[in-house]
Amino acid sequence: MSDPHPAQPASSGRSRNSPRRTASVDKRNLFQRLIEFMSPGVDSRDELIEALADAEQRELIAPESRMMLEGVIRMADMTAGDVMVAAPHMDHLDIDAPYDELLHLVIGTAHSRFPVYEGQRENVIGILMAKDLLKLQRSPDLNLRTLLRPAVFVPESKGLNELLRDFRSNRNHLAIVIDEFGNTAGLITIEDVLEEIVGEIEDEFDDKDGESSVYTLADGSHRVAGDAEITAVNEAFGSVLPHDDFDTIGGLIAHEMGRVPRRGEAVSLGGLLFSVMLTRGGAVRWFKVTRAQEQTFESDGA
């Protein structure tokens, strides 16, 4: 006569372990479902990106998640040389410059870290934190060299994935990029790498809740967002820049130049001098704006 209550497998009797086992199964099934969604036919990164876009349209993933995943996929093929700020457009500090000159540059550029050079601009001897200048103000006799932090050098060919790991493990936020001959090719920051994944990272100058996109700096100049409305710029400076065909100042200047200006370039328009402070994603993020002597449009970096 058969047993009306057949023995259960030994594993099913471990009731205290069952929640843990169930969680493992759920995780495995979720992964399997993702693989099933992506397959068959995903044989390249382009197809994978298309699959992610389809997942967003089907509301399987949020738009923000799709953008981050796509950024990670694209970043896999990118190097430091693809993202760096080229050497001619780097903001340096001269180790032999007087304090007032250093302070003026630090305030004008609004960076938190600066490569410091001695003699030639390519001869980077260390990194200065902007906040450390306060120590010089309190103790003018203090040697600037004692405030420098070691500079990190990476080759242009270094992959962004590996560079991000180095930034995290070494707690560095800036690296000097060198070319195959050992010359300074540019610089790259951890923010540059992260923005390839998560998109533009807002800082304290970014427009929030309808606040102005025109800011007055300590030296009397102004910082203007690339997407600032032309009407807002005209109102702030009393200028008469045309705004019939373009809404933003970045769009107007790019149209007049025939291209997007690069970091370090300065253009004059409508009596104002627009110096490019920062670019992101093929557009100007910030201009430094001062009064120009000439009233005609020109470029000093074309």
Secondary structure, 3 states (H helix, E strand, C coil): CCCCCCCCCHHHHCHHHHHHHHHHHHHHHHHHHHHHHHCCCCCCHHHHHHHHHHHHHCCCCCHHHHHHHHHHHHHCCCEHHHHCEEHHHCCCEECCCCHHHHHHHHHHHCCCEEEEECCCCCCEEEEEEHHHHHHHHHCCCCCHHHHCECCCEEECCCEHHHHHHHHHHHCCCEEEEECCCCCEEEEEEHHHHHHHHHCCCCCCCCCCCCCCCEEECCCCCEEEECCCEHHHHHHHHCCCCCCCCCCEHHHHHHHHHCCCCCCCCEEEECCEEEEEEEEECCEEEEEEEEECCCCCCEECCC
